[in-house]
C-alpha cells in the first residue's frame, strides 16, 4: 500500500494515520540511538496496524531492501556537501514526506524547514534530542544554528516529544502545553548473550570495566580513561567507540588510555549485551543527552552502573547507581566498584533490570506512541428504551370540579313571571 492509499484501519474501524519517521540514517540499525529507536518503534507500530515508513540515506548498495520487520524503507540520495550533508538529507526527506499523515522528525537540526512537510491537515512532530547545541564538538556557528532550531521546533511543531523529563524542563520549562510530551526510549530485556564473546577477547567475568560511547567531550571519555589509569585497579577498561572519527579528541583519548583496550565501534546487540552483562561495571559518562539508549541497554543487561552525576542520568537510574562529577571522584568510585562482592553486583544489576521492566520496555514506549497517534475513540452513545430508563410514574388524580349550584330567581323576577 502506498502512502496515498486509504491506509489501514484499527479494530474499531477507524483509519489509522500513515506515519513517516525521518532524521536517522536508516534501518536496520547499525549506527546509533535514533536508528535503534526508529526500528524498534516502527516495527511495533506496524504490529499494531499502522502503516510506517522510515526514510534512509541511500547507499551504494545495488538492491537495498524495501522493507524491514514490516516497516517500509524510503531512500534519499544526498549530494556530497561535506558538513552540510546531514541538513540537506533532512530537508530532502521532509519534502518527500508530505504525503503522510504524521511526519515524525528525529532531531531538530532542520526545524526551520518543517513547513516543507505540511499539506492539508497532516501533522509534523519533532523529537527533541537532548541539549544538542551544548555539545562541545560543535563550533560557534553550529551551536548558534542549533539553538535557533531548538526554538523553531518548539514554536512550529504540531507535537514535541522529549525522551527525558529533565530535558523537557531545561528546554520547554514547566508550563503546561498540550503539544509537549515526554516518552522515553526503550530497551530489550530478552537478548541472548553470545557465550563466545568473552573467550574471543580473553576476558574473565566481572574482571573488567566497560565504556560504550561516542568519543566526544560531553561523554567524558578522556576523564574516564585518566581516572582508570590513576585508580590502580587490576580491572581492565574496555572502550567501545570509534576513535578514528573523533579527531584530536580521539587522539588525546588514545594517549591517555594507558592499559585500556580500544575495541572500536561495535553494533551487534548480542555482543554488546554479553560485554555489558559480564562486566564488573559499565561506566556511563554521558552528560548532555536525555534518556540515553546505551544507558538503558546496560541496565537491561543487569550490569552495575557507574554514571556521571546529572539530572538526566539520575532520572533514568532513580538513584540506583554510583555517581561521579569529575575525575577525582571517579578514581574513588572505580576503586570501590572493583571491590564489590558478587552479591553486591547482582543486587545492583537486579535493580536496574527491574527499572527497565517497570518503565523502559519497547512495548511500553510503543503503547504510548500508539495512543498519541490514534487516541481511543469515545464510547458510542447507547440509547435505551424509555421503559428501561425509569418505571412509569403513577398518574396524578384529576382535580375534582364543584357541582353547579341552581340559581334562584329574585323576588322581582318571581313577581313578573306569568
N, C-alpha and C positions, 0 to 999 in steps of 0.2 A: 504494500500500500504506500503510495507516495504521500508527500507532505500536504498535498492539496486535496486528497480524498476526504470522504466523510469522517474517517477516523474511527477508532474502536469505541465500544460502549462498555459501561460498567454493568454490574449485575442489576442495578436499578434501572437500566435502560437509558441512562444519560450518556451523552457523548463525552468521553474523556479528552482533555486537551492534548494536542501533539506537542512534544517537548523537544527543544534543541539545546544541547549542552555545548558551550563554547569555552575557549580560554585555556584548554590543556593541549598538550602535544598530540594526544590521541590515545586510543586503546587498541589492543591490550596494553595495560600499564607497564611501562618499562623505565620510567624516569623518576617521578616524584609523587607528592601527595595529591595534587589535583588529578593526575591521571588515574590513580587508585580510586579516588572519590568518584570520578566520572564513570568508571567501570562498575564499581560496586553499587552505586545508586542507580545507574541506568539499568543494569540487569534486574534489580529488584523492582523497579517501576514497571518494566516490561512484564514481569511475573504478575503484577497487579493490574495488567490490562492496558497500560499506557503505550503509546507509540513514541519511542525515544530515538533520537539521532544524536550522535556525538561527532562534532567536527574535528578533523585530524589534519595535521600538517602532511602534505603529500611528500612521499619519499621517492627514491629511485627504484623501489620495488616494482617489478613488471606488472604483476597482477595482485595488488593489495586486496585483503579481504574486504568484503562489502558488509559484513555483519560480524558481531562477536557477542556471544551469550544473549542473542536475541536483539541486541542493540544495532541499529543501522549506523554505518560509518560513511561520513561525507568528507571528501578530501579537498583541501585548499592548497593550491600551489602558490608559493610566495617567492617573489623575485629576490635575488641576493642583495639585500640592502644593508648589510652589516648590522650595527646595533639597532637600527630601526625595523629590522625584520619582524620582531615579535609584535610591534604595534601594527605593522602592515597586515600581518596574519589575522589579528583580531578584527581589524577594520573590514577586511575582505570577508571574513566569516560572518560578521554582523550583517553585511549587505545580503548575503546569500541565505540568511536565516529568517527573512521576513515572512516566509510562508507558514511559519509555525505559530501555534497559539501562545506558547510560552518560550521565550528565548532567555536562557539562563547563562549569563556570562560569569565565568570563574575568574576573579580578579578584577580590578578596576582601572588598569592602566589605559584603557581605551574608553573611559566613561564619557568623554566629550563626544563620542560618535554613537552613542546608544540610539539616537534617533534614526540611524540607518536601518535598524531592525524593526521599526514600528510600521504597522499597517492596520488600519481599521481599529479593531478592538483587541488586538493581541497585547500581551504583557511582556515587559522586559524586566528581568530580575538580575541582581548583581550579588555575587558572593564576595564579601569584603575580607580579603586575605590578610589578616593581621595588620600590623603597623608598617606597611611596606616602605613608605617614604623615609622611615627612620633607619633603614638598613645601612650599615656603614659602607657596603660595596658600591652604593650609588654616588655619583658625583653631584656637584651643586645643582646643575641644570636638571638632572634626572630627579633629584629629590623635590625640586620646585614643581616639576611637572606632576609627579605622583601625589604631592599634597593637594594640588588643584584638582586632580582626577578623583581623589577621595571626596572632596566637597561636591564635585559634579555628580558622582554616583549617589550620594545622599540626597541630592536635590532632584534628580531626574528619573531615578529607577522607580518602577512600579512597586517593587518589593526588594528590600535589602536584607540579606541573611548574613549574620555573623556566626562564627563557629565557637565563640567563647564570650561569656557574659562580661568578663573583664575588658575585652577588646571593645565590645559594644559601648560600655561606659566611657572608655577612653576616646572613642571616635564620635559617637552619637549622643553622649550624655545620658542622663537619667530620665528625660522627659518621655512620656508615653507617646508612641507613634504606631498606628496600626500597620504601617508599611514595614516596620523593623521587627525582625525575628532572630532568635538565637537557636540554631540547630548545629550540633557538633558533628565532627567526623565520626567514623566508626572503626571497629577493629574486629578481626576474625578470631574467635576462641578455639576453633576446631582444627587448626593447622596440624599436619603430621610432620614432625621434625625428621630430617634425614639423619639417621644414626651414623652415617659415614662422614659427616662434616667434620667433627672434632678429630677423628682419626686422620683425615686427609691433611689437616693443619697441625698435627702433632700436639693437640691440646688436651688437657685434663679438665674434667668438670669442676666448676667453681674455683678454678685456679687462674682466672684472667678477668680483667675488666673489659668492657666493650663500649665503644663510642660509634654511633651511626649518625652521620650528619653531612650536610653540605659544608665544605670547608670555607666558612665565612666568619668574619669577626664577631657578628652578633650571636653566633653559636658557641663562642668562647673556646674554640678548638685549641688555640695556642695556649691559653691559660690552663686548660685541662692537661695538655702534654707537659707543660712545665711543672704543674703540681704533681703529676705522676712521677716525673723524674726526681723531684725533691722528696717525695714521700718515702723512698727506700723500700717499698713493699716488694715482695717477691712476685706478686701477681703481674703478669704481662698485660699491657694495654693494646688491644686490637682497635684499629681505626678503619671504619668502612666509610669511604668518601673519595671523591675524585680530586687528588692533589693537582693534577695537570691543568685543570680548568680554573684553579684558584690563584694563578699568577704569583705575584710577590708574596702574598699572604700564605699561599701553599708552600712556597719555598721556605718561609720562616718556620712554618709548622714542621716541615721535614727536618730542618736543622735542630729544632728543639725536641724532636721526638725521642732521642736517647734510645731506650730499649723498646720503644713502641714498635708495633708491626703494622704497616700500612697495607691493607688488602685491596685498595682501590674501590671502585663503585660496584656494588652487588645489588641485584634486584630480585633474585629468586626468593619468593616468600618462605619456602621451606628451609632454605639455607639460613636465611636471616632468623627465622624462628628458632632453629637449633642453636645458633650462636647466642641468641638472647636467653633462651631457657636455661642453658648450661653455664652462663657466666656467673661470676661472683657478684657482679652488679653491673647494670647499664648506667653509664654516665651521660646525662642529658643536659647540654649546655644552652639550649635554645632560649632566647630572651625577648624577642620582639614578635614572635608569632602568636597564634591563639592556641587552639587545641591541635597540637602537632601530631600528625599521623605516626611519626616514628616513636613518640612517647606512648601513644595508645597501643602500638604493636608490642612494645616492650612490656607494658602492663599485661596485655593478653597472653604473653608468653610466660607470665609468672616470674619475671626477673625482678629482684630487688632494684630500687631506683635511687640514684644519687642525682639530684636535679638542681639546676640554677634556681635561686630563690627569687621568684617574681609572681605577680598575681595570676598570670595565665597558667603556669605550671601548678601552682597551689590549688587553683580551681579544679583542675583535672585530677590531681592526686589526692585531693581532700586532706592534705596534711600527712598522708601516709608515706613519707619518704625522708631521706636525709638530704638537707639543702646546703648550698654554698652560695655566697655572694661574690667572693673573689678568690684569687689563687691561694692565699694563705689559709683560708677556711677549708678549701678543698684538700689541701695536704692532710689536715687532721681528719677530715671525713674519710678519705681513702684509707688511711691507716686503721680507722675504726672498722670500716667495711671489710677490710682484709681479715679481720679477726672475728667476724660474725660466725656463730656456730651454724651447723646445718639446720637446726631447728629455727633459728632466727631468720635465716634466708627463706626457709619455707613459709614462715609466718608472714613475712613481708610480701612475698610473691602471691600468697593466697589473698591478701587484702587487695592487691592490685587487680587480680582476676575478678574478684567479687565486684569491684568498682566498675569494670568493663561490663560485666553481666547486668548490673543494675542500670547503667546509663549510656553505654557507648557501643552497643552492638549495631551492626549494619542494618539489621531488621528494624530496630527502634528508629534509626535515622530515616530509613525508607518510609516507615509509617508516618512520621512527622511531615515529610515532604509530600506524600500522597494526600494527606489531609489538607495541606496548603494548596495543592494543585486542584483538587476536586473536593471541596468541603462536602460533608454528608448533606443530602437533601433533607429538607424539613419533612417530618412525617405527614402523610396525607390527612386531610380533614375527614374524619369518619362521621357521616350523617346517620343518626339513629332515628328509628320510627318514633313518632310522637308518644306512643304508649310506653316506649322504653325510657322516655325522659322522666315522666312522673305519672303516678296514678291519677285518674280523673278526679278532679275536686268535686265534692258534693255540691249540688245546686242550691243556691240560697233560696229560702222561701220567698214566694212572691208577696209583695206588700198587700195587706187587706184593705179594700176600699169601703168606706162607710155606706150603709144602705141609704138611698134617697128618702128623705122625710116628706110626708104630704104637706102641701102648702095650704093653710087655711085662708079662706077669703075674709076680707074685712067686713065689719058690720055694715058699712055703707054699701059694699057690693051686695051683701045679702038683701038689703032693703030694695034695691032696684032690680033685683033679679025677678023674673016672672014667676 
